[in-house]
Amino acid sequence: MAVLKVTFTKYRRNKLAQILWILNWLSVMTGFILFSLGLFLKIEINKRIEVLAKGEISSASNTLISVGLIACVINFLGGKICYDCSDVHRYRRWRLVLLPYIAFAFCFTFCLLAGAFMCYTTRKELEESLYLGLREAIRFYKDTDIPGRCFLKKTIDMLQIHFQCCGNNSFRDWFEIQWISARYLNMASREVVDRLKNNIDGKFLVDGVPFSCCNPSSPRPCIQHQLTNNTAHYNYDFLTEELNVWMRGCREALLDYYTHIMRSIGLVVLIIWLFELCVLTGVRYLQTSLKNVRPDEPELDSDGWLLENSLVDTVKYNLNFIQNLGKADQVSTVSGSPNLNKDI
């Protein structure tokens, strides 16, 4: 027994074909939207590529770009097919193509679903990439005179100002690295020499942060150095002061930023996936309703369905239907060639 069987008159078949033609053109636009979303995500990731470790973080954007381009081609072809299916005679040219098209389009919808799934599941990989990338970028913050690293100071400063963050996990990360270049250290100063000698790695470590960590909402001038020394500043308490510098780390800020973008894109992709399934369901009804319509009797009613009997039986029947049509075409070709036997 057919699953979800619907009876179609000629008028309803033609209307269904016309509606599906319009919906397929709308699906071409959704394919372009997918392509645009993937391109936007890729551009946003490349904007911060200096603070991202190498990894598979671009897989989601690449998938969306590829899926968007393929969706445009598939739905463009679907629009042409549905337009021709409004006439029984024009449908004959697509009768062998329509079923494989539906099968391929149905498999393609899983690529859409995979793209949406990737947007929701790459948070862990993104967090690890940000952690490693920011750690390396902050470590080379002072190397403004080394080719290949001279841009990192500006990158980190602009990042901390734009996202209102400080350090990798927090502002304390700056206490663990030498972020002041040796070019700007007064080696004649006893304090500088003693600090270098007291460090086992010979680094100049201070309890200070770059200017880009300063919070403009602070009611007092920003304190960048000796942050943990309460006696070095008047009316200052290190443990309670929260407005002096940004308290949130840049890894958390960037992770929230990219997560919001990817979840929003994932939601759009899921909506497009549902829309594509609806269009594909309509194409399936159109294909099954036209399958038994004879060109000499286009006025007769016909039945359309999603599944004929069980899923396994439906697949077997449609495969046999295609094979029989192919054999019939071969027989007609052979019978129409009287000189074939002579040539053999």
Residue, then its C-alpha position, 0 to 999 in steps of 0.5 A: m500500500a502506498v504511503l501518503k497517497v494523494t490523487f492528482t487531477k491534470y490541473r493539480r499536477n500542472k499547478l504542483a509543477q508550476i509551484l515547484w518551478i518557483l520553489n526551485w528558483l527560490s532554492v537557487m537563492t538559498g544556495f547562494i545564501l549558503f555560499s555567502l554564509g560560508l564565505f562570510l565565516k571564512i573571511e571572519i576566521n581569516k581576519r584573526i588568522e594570526v591568533l589561530a593555530k593551524g587546524e581544521i577550523s575552516s572545514a565548516s566554512n569550506t563545506l558551506i561554500s561547496v554545498g552552496l555552489i552545488a545547491c545552486v546547480i541542483n536546484f537550477l536543474g530541478g527548476k528546469i525539470c519541474y517547468d517541463c513536467s507541467d506538460v506530459h509530452r515534455y516530461r518524457r524527456w526527463r522520465l529517466v532523469l527524474l528519479p535519479y535526480i530525486a535520489f541524488a538531491f535527497c542524499f545531498t540534503f544530508c550534506l546540508l545537515a552535516g554543514a549545520f552540524m559542523c557549525y554546532t560542533t566545532r566549538k571545542e576545536l575552535e577553543e583549542s585553536l584560539y588557546l594555542g594561537l593566542r599563546e604564541a601571539i602573546r609570546f611574540y608580542k615584543d618582537t617588533d623588530i623581527p620579520g614575520r612577527c613585527f605585526l603581532k603587537k598591533t594585532i594583539d593591541m587591536l584585538q584587546i581593544h576591539f573585544q575588550c579583553c586582556g591576555n589569553n585566559s586573563f590579564r595575569d597571562w602577561f605576568e608570565i611572559q616578557w612582553i617588553s622588548a630588550r631594545y627598550l630596557n635600560m641595561a644601566s639600571r640596577e633594577v632591570v639587571d637584578r630582575l633579569k638575573n633573578n629569572i631562571d630564563g633571563k626574562f624581564l617579567v613584570d606584573g604589568v600589562p600593555f596599554s590595550c588592556c586598560n578599561p576606559s570605564s575606570p574612574r581613575p587613570c589606568i594602572q598598567h604596572q605593579l598591578t599587584n602592589n597595593t602600596a605603589h598606588y594611592n587608594y588602590d586595592f588589587l583584589t577589589e579593583e575590577l574596572n582598571v583593566w579588562m578582566r575577561g581573557c581574549r580566548e573567551a571573548l573570541l570564542d563567544y564571538y565565533t560561537h554566536i556567528m556559527r550558531s546563527i549560521g547553523l540555524v539558517v542552514l537548518i531552516i534551508w535544509l527543511f525548505e529543501l526537504c519540502v521542495l524535494t517532497g513535492v518533486r517526489y509527488l510530481q514524479t510519482s503522479l506523472k509516472n503512469v500518465r499516458p501521453d495520449e490520455p493526459e486528462l486522466d487522474s493519477d495517484g502520487w505518493l512518497l513511498e510505494n509499499s515499504l522503502v525496500d520494495t519502493v527502491k527495487y520497483n523504481l530500479n526495475f522500472i528504469q531498467n525496463l525503460g532502458k531495455a525498451d529504448q534499446v529494443s526500439t533502437v535495434s528494430g529501427s536499424p535494418n542494416l544492423n545485421k548486415d554490418i554484423 
